[in-house]
Amino acid sequence: MNSKRTIAGLATATALLAVSTGANAAVYDYAKVISSQPIVRYVNVKTPVRECWQDTEYYTSYEPRRNAPGRTLAGAIIGGVVGHQFGSGRGNDAATIAGSMLGAAIGRGPMHRVEYARPVERCETRYRSRQEQRIDGYNVVYRYNGQKYSTRMPYDPGKRIKVRVDIRPAG
């Protein structure tokens, strides 16, 4: 019983579909293209370009003086003797050590400043701008049954264009 209802429902739906499709059936034909003009849009396109060049980098360094071991040793001895004059007992030993360290630093002399230069590569990204043409579509003029029509299409149709002829009953 249930399968008979299903079959009857499918048959009814198929019949309705066939009737409705036949009533709105569209017919296709071809029309001659009279003109097809591209619709052009101009856009700016930016392209990154990496530019590199050689540059000189300057930097400063503070270094101890070279070839001064005699002055350093003399400063340590003199500083130790002067430091030994202060304090008594264990404080005397500490003053002697501190005096010799201070004397060695003074004997070595101040650090001298040395300037250096080295080559470095520097790079930068710049953008070059140029204008390009982009085609957004085509304005098409065509003739069908002696009448001129126009439309806009996303592509160039060529010499002829497919048109739908819609036939409906009046009334």
C-alpha positions in Angstrom: 0.0 0.0 0.0 2.8 2.4 0.9 4.8 1.6 -2.3 1.7 2.4 -4.4 1.4 5.8 -2.8 5.1 6.5 -3.5 4.9 5.4 -7.1 1.7 7.6 -7.6 3.5 10.6 -6.0 6.5 10.2 -8.2 4.4 9.9 -11.3 2.5 13.0 -10.5 5.7 15.0 -9.8 7.2 13.8 -13.1 4.1 14.8 -15.0 4.0 18.3 -13.4 7.7 18.8 -14.1 7.2 17.8 -17.8 4.2 20.2 -18.2 6.0 23.2 -16.5 9.2 22.7 -18.4 7.4 22.6 -21.8 5.5 25.8 -21.0 8.7 27.8 -20.2 11.0 26.1 -22.7 13.5 28.5 -24.1 14.8 28.4 -27.6 18.4 29.4 -28.5 19.6 31.0 -31.7 22.6 32.9 -32.9 22.9 36.6 -33.6 25.6 38.5 -35.6 28.0 40.6 -33.5 28.3 44.1 -34.9 30.9 45.4 -32.5 32.7 44.3 -29.3 34.6 47.0 -27.4 36.8 46.1 -24.4 36.0 47.9 -21.1 39.5 49.0 -19.9 40.4 49.9 -16.4 43.8 51.3 -15.4 45.3 50.1 -12.2 48.6 51.0 -10.3 50.8 48.0 -9.6 53.5 48.4 -7.0 56.5 46.0 -7.3 59.0 45.7 -4.4 62.7 46.1 -5.5 65.6 45.4 -3.2 68.5 47.8 -3.6 71.8 47.1 -1.9 75.0 49.2 -1.7 78.4 49.1 0.0 78.9 51.5 2.9 81.6 52.2 5.4 80.8 51.8 9.1 83.0 53.6 11.7 83.3 52.5 15.3 85.5 53.3 18.3 87.2 51.0 20.6 89.1 51.7 23.9 92.1 49.4 24.2 94.9 49.2 26.8 98.3 50.5 25.7 100.6 47.9 24.4 104.2 47.2 25.4 103.9 48.7 28.8 104.8 45.8 31.2 107.7 47.7 32.8 105.5 50.7 33.7 102.8 48.4 35.0 105.3 46.5 37.2 106.9 49.8 38.5 103.4 51.2 39.3 102.5 48.0 41.2 105.7 48.1 43.3 105.3 51.8 44.0 101.6 51.4 44.9 102.4 48.5 47.2 105.0 50.5 49.0 102.6 53.4 49.5 99.8 51.1 50.5 102.0 49.4 53.1 102.4 52.7 54.9 98.7 52.7 55.9 97.1 50.5 58.5 98.5 47.8 60.8 98.2 44.1 61.1 95.7 42.5 58.6 94.6 46.0 57.5 98.2 46.6 56.5 98.1 43.6 54.1 94.8 44.8 52.6 96.2 48.3 52.1 99.4 46.8 50.4 97.3 44.7 48.0 95.0 47.6 47.2 97.9 50.0 46.7 99.7 47.6 44.3 96.5 47.1 42.2 95.9 50.8 42.0 99.6 51.5 41.2 99.6 48.9 38.4 96.5 50.5 36.9 98.1 53.9 37.0 101.4 52.6 35.7 99.8 51.0 32.7 98.3 54.3 31.8 94.9 55.3 30.4 93.2 53.3 27.7 93.7 54.8 24.3 90.9 55.3 21.8 91.2 53.5 18.5 88.9 54.2 15.5 88.2 51.5 13.0 86.3 51.4 9.7 84.8 48.3 8.1 82.8 47.8 4.9 79.2 46.8 5.3 76.4 46.1 2.9 73.2 48.0 3.4 69.9 47.1 1.7 66.6 48.8 1.4 63.3 47.7 -0.2 61.7 50.4 -2.4 58.5 50.1 -4.4 58.3 50.9 -8.1 54.8 51.9 -9.4 53.6 51.3 -12.9 50.2 51.5 -14.6 48.6 48.4 -16.2 45.5 48.0 -18.3 42.9 45.5 -17.1 39.9 44.4 -19.2 36.8 44.3 -17.1 34.6 42.9 -19.9 33.2 43.8 -23.3 30.4 46.1 -24.5 28.8 44.0 -27.3 26.4 45.2 -29.9 24.6 42.5 -31.9 21.8 42.3 -34.5 18.9 39.7 -34.2 15.9 39.7 -36.6 16.8 43.2 -37.9 16.9 44.7 -34.4 20.1 46.0 -32.6 20.7 44.9 -29.0 23.6 45.6 -26.6 24.9 43.7 -23.6 27.9 43.5 -21.4 29.9 40.2 -21.4 32.9 39.0 -19.4 34.6 37.8 -22.7 34.9 38.7 -26.3 32.1 36.6 -28.1 33.7 36.6 -31.5 31.6 36.9 -34.7 28.3 35.6 -33.3 26.6 35.4 -30.0 24.2 32.8 -28.6 20.9 34.4 -27.6 17.9 32.9 -25.9 14.6 33.5 -27.6 11.8 33.3 -25.0 8.5 32.2 -26.4 5.5 32.7 -24.1 1.8 32.9 -24.8 0.4 36.4 -24.7 -2.3 37.0 -22.2 
